Amino acid sequence: MNISYLKALKVLNLIEKKKIVNISYFLFAILLCLSVVEATVISSIYPVIEYLLDQESLIKYQEKFNQLGSFKIEYKNFPIYFFIFVSSLFLFSAILQIFSIYFANKIKEEIAFSLKNATLKKYFLKKINFYEKNKVGDLIQRLLVHSTYCGEIVFFLLNALREALIIIAIYIFLLFLSIKYTIFLTLIFFIIVIFIQKIGKKIVIGKANQRNTS
């Protein structure tokens, strides 16, 4: 993170938080729903693969549905309803993704607008010697650039939160399926990441030394 971003973070206390907090409630609710839907989408892949390999495999899901549901569905109609349900999940997930991006952008714009307003109001209250001591370029940068950076930082954090919630929901679902295999795959994943990181660092350092000596 460069110096401009660090300066931008210092002015976050100037934000008018009431409207942004209200939007954040909607966004957080959408992110929670999105994480559950994404985990459900992942869980529906296995029955689809089973059905493609064996068209009678959905019988066990039909029986479970009939046991839990208030009405019965014949097996000849169950695959149709099942694939409509899976398609609806993908559509619902896409809609939630769009809404999450919209509200994240809304928060970013509200933060930038709020900071610009607050900074401009402070400028109007300053005396003439304040403008004599500060350069015009620095004042414009505080007004335009830092407020934009603040919005971008929050937008990045919100996107990171969205991905983190989805990963956590999927990971919990995988633990529910099999704790042993999920932990085993997690350990393999971390080993691969550490291995790639070390190999990549050696390659970068080697290329840098090679360039310096050439």
C-alpha positions as CSV (number, residue, x, y, z in Angstrom):
1,M,0.0,0.0,0.0
2,N,1.5,3.4,-1.0
3,I,1.6,6.6,0.9
4,S,-1.5,8.0,-0.8
5,Y,-3.6,5.1,0.5
6,L,-2.2,5.5,4.0
7,K,-3.1,9.2,3.9
8,A,-6.5,8.3,2.6
9,L,-7.2,6.0,5.6
10,K,-6.6,8.9,8.0
11,V,-9.6,10.8,6.8
12,L,-12.1,8.0,7.3
13,N,-13.4,9.6,10.5
14,L,-14.8,12.4,8.3
15,I,-17.4,10.1,6.8
16,E,-21.1,10.6,7.5
17,K,-21.7,7.1,8.7
18,K,-25.5,6.9,9.1
19,K,-26.4,6.3,5.4
20,I,-23.4,4.1,4.8
21,V,-24.3,1.9,7.8
22,N,-27.9,1.5,6.5
23,I,-26.6,0.4,3.1
24,S,-24.1,-1.9,4.8
25,Y,-26.9,-3.8,6.5
26,F,-28.4,-4.6,3.2
27,L,-25.1,-5.6,1.7
28,F,-24.2,-7.9,4.7
29,A,-27.6,-9.6,4.5
30,I,-27.0,-10.2,0.7
31,L,-23.5,-11.5,1.3
32,L,-24.8,-14.0,3.9
33,C,-27.5,-15.2,1.5
34,L,-25.0,-15.4,-1.3
35,S,-22.6,-17.5,0.7
36,V,-25.4,-20.0,1.6
37,V,-26.6,-20.1,-2.1
38,E,-23.1,-20.7,-3.4
39,A,-22.6,-23.5,-0.9
40,T,-25.9,-25.0,-2.1
41,V,-24.8,-24.7,-5.7
42,I,-21.6,-26.6,-4.9
43,S,-23.7,-29.3,-3.1
44,S,-26.0,-29.7,-6.2
45,I,-23.1,-30.5,-8.5
46,Y,-22.6,-34.0,-7.1
47,P,-26.3,-35.1,-7.7
48,V,-26.1,-33.7,-11.2
49,I,-22.9,-35.8,-12.0
50,E,-24.6,-38.8,-10.4
51,Y,-27.6,-38.4,-12.6
52,L,-25.5,-38.1,-15.8
53,L,-23.8,-41.3,-14.9
54,D,-26.9,-43.1,-13.7
55,Q,-30.3,-41.8,-14.4
56,E,-31.8,-43.8,-11.5
57,S,-29.5,-42.1,-8.9
58,L,-32.0,-39.4,-8.1
59,I,-34.4,-41.9,-6.5
60,K,-32.8,-41.5,-3.1
61,Y,-33.1,-37.7,-3.3
62,Q,-36.8,-38.1,-4.4
63,E,-37.5,-40.4,-1.5
64,K,-35.9,-37.9,1.0
65,F,-37.9,-35.1,-0.5
66,N,-41.1,-37.0,-0.2
67,Q,-40.3,-37.8,3.4
68,L,-39.6,-34.2,4.3
69,G,-42.0,-32.4,2.0
70,S,-45.7,-31.9,2.5
71,F,-46.6,-33.3,-1.0
72,K,-45.3,-36.2,-3.1
73,I,-43.5,-36.1,-6.4
74,E,-43.4,-39.0,-8.8
75,Y,-39.9,-40.0,-9.9
76,K,-40.7,-39.4,-13.6
77,N,-41.3,-35.8,-12.8
78,F,-38.6,-35.4,-10.1
79,P,-35.6,-34.8,-12.5
80,I,-37.5,-31.9,-14.1
81,Y,-38.1,-30.2,-10.8
82,F,-34.6,-31.0,-9.7
83,F,-32.9,-29.3,-12.7
84,I,-35.3,-26.4,-12.5
85,F,-34.2,-26.0,-8.8
86,V,-30.5,-26.2,-9.8
87,S,-31.0,-23.7,-12.6
88,S,-32.9,-21.4,-10.2
89,L,-29.9,-21.6,-7.8
90,F,-27.5,-20.4,-10.4
91,L,-29.9,-17.6,-11.5
92,F,-30.4,-16.5,-7.9
93,S,-26.7,-16.6,-7.2
94,A,-26.0,-14.4,-10.3
95,I,-28.7,-11.9,-9.1
96,L,-27.2,-11.8,-5.6
97,Q,-23.7,-11.2,-7.1
98,I,-25.1,-8.3,-9.1
99,F,-26.8,-6.8,-6.0
100,S,-23.6,-7.3,-3.9
101,I,-21.5,-5.5,-6.5
102,Y,-24.1,-2.7,-6.7
103,F,-24.3,-2.1,-3.0
104,A,-20.5,-2.3,-2.6
105,N,-20.2,0.4,-5.4
106,K,-22.9,2.4,-3.7
107,I,-20.9,2.4,-0.4
108,K,-17.7,3.3,-2.3
109,E,-19.4,6.3,-4.0
110,E,-21.1,7.4,-0.7
111,I,-17.7,7.4,1.1
112,A,-16.0,9.3,-1.7
113,F,-18.9,11.9,-1.9
114,S,-19.1,12.2,1.9
115,L,-15.3,12.8,2.2
116,K,-15.4,15.4,-0.6
117,N,-18.2,17.3,1.1
118,A,-16.5,17.2,4.5
119,T,-13.2,18.3,3.1
120,L,-14.8,21.1,1.0
121,K,-16.7,22.4,4.1
122,K,-13.4,22.5,6.0
123,Y,-11.7,24.4,3.2
124,F,-14.5,27.1,3.3
125,L,-13.8,27.6,7.0
126,K,-10.1,28.1,6.7
127,K,-8.5,31.5,6.7
128,I,-6.4,32.9,3.9
129,N,-3.1,32.1,5.5
130,F,-4.0,28.4,5.3
131,Y,-4.1,28.6,1.5
132,E,-0.8,30.6,1.5
133,K,0.9,27.8,3.4
134,N,-0.4,24.9,1.3
135,K,0.0,24.3,-2.3
136,V,-3.0,24.2,-4.6
137,G,-2.1,20.8,-5.9
138,D,-2.0,19.3,-2.4
139,L,-5.4,20.7,-1.5
140,I,-6.9,19.3,-4.7
141,Q,-5.3,16.0,-4.0
142,R,-6.8,15.8,-0.6
143,L,-10.2,16.8,-2.0
144,L,-10.3,14.4,-5.0
145,V,-7.6,11.7,-4.8
146,H,-7.7,10.8,-1.1
147,S,-11.5,10.5,-1.0
148,T,-11.4,8.3,-4.1
149,Y,-8.7,6.1,-2.6
150,C,-10.8,5.7,0.6
151,G,-13.8,4.5,-1.5
152,E,-11.6,2.1,-3.4
153,I,-10.1,0.6,-0.3
154,V,-13.5,0.0,1.3
155,F,-14.7,-1.5,-2.1
156,F,-11.7,-3.9,-2.1
157,L,-12.4,-4.9,1.5
158,L,-16.1,-5.5,0.8
159,N,-15.2,-7.7,-2.2
160,A,-12.7,-9.6,0.0
161,L,-15.4,-10.1,2.7
162,R,-17.8,-11.5,0.0
163,E,-15.2,-14.0,-1.2
164,A,-14.3,-14.9,2.4
165,L,-17.9,-15.6,3.4
166,I,-18.4,-17.8,0.3
167,I,-15.2,-19.7,1.0
168,I,-16.2,-20.2,4.6
169,A,-19.7,-21.4,3.7
170,I,-18.3,-23.9,1.1
171,Y,-15.7,-25.1,3.6
172,I,-18.3,-25.7,6.3
173,F,-20.3,-27.7,3.8
174,L,-17.3,-29.8,2.8
175,L,-16.6,-30.4,6.5
176,F,-20.2,-31.6,6.8
177,L,-19.7,-34.0,4.0
178,S,-16.4,-35.4,5.3
179,I,-14.2,-33.9,8.0
180,K,-11.3,-36.3,7.3
181,Y,-11.0,-35.7,3.6
182,T,-11.6,-31.9,3.9
183,I,-8.8,-31.5,6.5
184,F,-6.6,-33.8,4.3
185,L,-7.2,-31.7,1.2
186,T,-6.7,-28.5,3.2
187,L,-3.2,-29.7,4.4
188,I,-2.3,-30.6,0.8
189,F,-3.5,-27.1,-0.3
190,F,-1.3,-25.3,2.2
191,I,1.7,-27.5,1.4
192,I,1.3,-26.7,-2.3
193,V,0.9,-23.0,-1.6
194,I,4.1,-22.9,0.6
195,F,6.0,-24.9,-2.0
196,I,4.9,-22.6,-4.9
197,Q,5.8,-19.5,-2.8
198,K,9.3,-20.8,-2.0
199,I,10.0,-21.9,-5.6
200,G,8.6,-18.6,-6.9
201,K,10.7,-16.6,-4.5
202,K,13.9,-18.5,-5.6
203,I,13.0,-18.0,-9.3
204,V,12.5,-14.2,-8.8
205,I,15.7,-13.8,-6.8
206,G,17.6,-15.9,-9.3
207,K,16.3,-13.8,-12.2
208,A,17.1,-10.6,-10.3
209,N,20.7,-11.7,-9.6
210,Q,21.1,-12.8,-13.2
211,R,20.0,-9.4,-14.4
212,N,22.3,-7.6,-12.0
213,T,25.4,-9.6,-13.1
214,S,24.7,-9.3,-16.8
